[in-house]
Amino acid sequence: MSMAAARADAAELLNASYDVARAVYQDLNLAFIADWKQKTGESLTIDQSHGGSSKQARAVIDGLEADVVSMNNPLDIDAIAKAGLLPLDWQARLPNHSSPSWSPILFIVRKGNPKNIRDWDDLIKPGVQIIIPNPKTSGNGRYSYLAAWQYARSKPGGSDDTAIVFEQKLFANVPVLDTGGRGATTTFAQRELGDVLLTFENEVSLIRGEFGADKFRVVIPSLTVRADNPIALVDKVAAKKNTTKAAQAYLQFHYTRAAQEIFAKNGLRPIDAAVLKAHAAEFPAVNVFDVDQAFGGWPKAQADHFADGASFDKIIAAAHR
Amino acid sequence: MSTATVAINAAARAPKRAIPGFGTTLGFSIFYLSLIVLIPLAGVFFRASGLGLDGLWHVLSSPRVLHALSLSFVAAFIAAAINAVFGGIVAWVFVRYEFPGKRLLDAVIDLPFALPTAVAGIALTALYSPNGWIGELLTPLGIKVAYTRLGIVVALTFIGLPFIVRTVEPVLREVEKDLEEAAATLGAARWHTVSRVILPAVMPALVTGFALAFARGVGEYGSVIFIAGNFPNLTEIAPLLITIKLDEFDYQGATAIAAAMLMISFGLLLVINLLQAWARKRGGTQ
């Protein structure tokens, strides 16, 4: 009792995270706080800050004192690393390239699938409208774009050239470019615009919860992309706030069975094979590739496709003329 | 009118200022303006200057940036012009007529000021999207509002309305009703009364309101991105392009566009201010 009273200034962690991770971290933080208390006797508070992944990264670069960051693509953590707040080889510091959970990009169609959409080829047919957020401003859009590219070039006779044509047809069918995943969901579910929404699997349960479970159907394409959700310690901030030990334990905790269960419950695929198996009903098998294999890593994918004047800019210019 | 001239002449002849505290208040004003406006804006130019002239030109001359800039300025101009006409009429009705529900409507005018812009954007998009109340009626006619440039103008018109109404209203109230009645008894046609008596008097206020609505429209982000569709070279406004550049961690590119917007806005507002001074002089001599 007196020990606890002496530690009046209990450690405080700030986790800067992306938008849809809100629900996950509500559960995960509580579980870790209890675990930490039991192991060390110290009480801990964990604050959350949520926003678009890139915006959060920028906030940390500009001085938001986050001990820990959790993002929906490694590029955003790379940007923080480049600003000197954590080492460039951060991905090697935790298991599975520092990603404790992942999610594939899937298709969501309207009840009864009226346009009979089964795979990527159905998306480029004339008269089909697709809702994808802007790849320039959202991880969601970037992953969808790369999945389409990879699909097109891995078809028989496919190449980077056929992939460009495929993307042009795909984006010619996109009526709105929302800036974020959330906006795209609203456009599709609430404005009832479009026949297909391309989004992360973990968004599906949120959409069903919000707009009615029976209004939409999930279609799993024959090939899709694996979106890892990486986490990292922000060394400079943690050192300054003297929270490194707790922050590291918090990150390690993401890989425990308990945390993996929390991910699974919130619609994110756990990397723990046993936990994934236990939730096989919610997570059917998908044929996925990852960006490192297929595009030589995120920095290269970014430079080749999403930088100013790179392939996406050309595709969008050709698609809407 | 004549009393005003007398007062000005008297002030000009006065050897000493009658109102105390000039030095202190001027000092404070400059300090305050610097703190709130000038220093942050100088920061924009400072950051953009890291690019050098070549880099700056490279960013600004790209077709996408040019398109976004012209879209932002043209859409804001059109919206402000629409508001100048219809906002002026609204102000006129509020000042000259009594009708049931006037107080309520009067409060409604200010809503675009108070509403978070994102809320306005979402509401307008819901109305004008193909399945919205208004969109449903327009779609069969082949008119698309949401996700087009027209949608941008609609959003900016919504945002800008109170600027015109609230600047014109007090001035219009000052224009004596007698003046209009006198014009009428002297045989002026109704249109003549409007164009020769009322318009010159409210012109400076109308121009001020126009400038405010225009400036607001150029910088508007929240309400527009929901209704715009956001396609590069088509419906992508300059403030969105700045946000996109920031999301790409391209701080200098973003500040380059911001600096260009600031320069253009400053130039246009300067012109409008000169126009206004000219209109006031002209209004005063008539």
Chai-1 contact restraints between the chains, C-beta under 6 A:
chainA,res_idxA,chainB,res_idxB,connection_type,confidence,min_distance_angstrom,max_distance_angstrom,comment,restraint_id
A,S54,B,D247,contact,1.0,0.0,6.0,A-B,restraint_1
A,A79,B,F249,contact,1.0,0.0,6.0,A-B,restraint_2
A,K136,B,I244,contact,1.0,0.0,6.0,A-B,restraint_3
A,T137,B,I244,contact,1.0,0.0,6.0,A-B,restraint_4
A,T137,B,D247,contact,1.0,0.0,6.0,A-B,restraint_5
A,V176,B,Y147,contact,1.0,0.0,6.0,A-B,restraint_6
A,V176,B,G229,contact,1.0,0.0,6.0,A-B,restraint_7
A,L177,B,N230,contact,1.0,0.0,6.0,A-B,restraint_8
A,L177,B,F231,contact,1.0,0.0,6.0,A-B,restraint_9
A,T179,B,I225,contact,1.0,0.0,6.0,A-B,restraint_10
A,R191,B,S129,contact,1.0,0.0,6.0,A-B,restraint_11
A,E192,B,N131,contact,1.0,0.0,6.0,A-B,restraint_12
A,I316,B,P232,contact,1.0,0.0,6.0,A-B,restraint_13
A,H320,B,F231,contact,1.0,0.0,6.0,A-B,restraint_14
A,H320,B,L234,contact,1.0,0.0,6.0,A-B,restraint_15
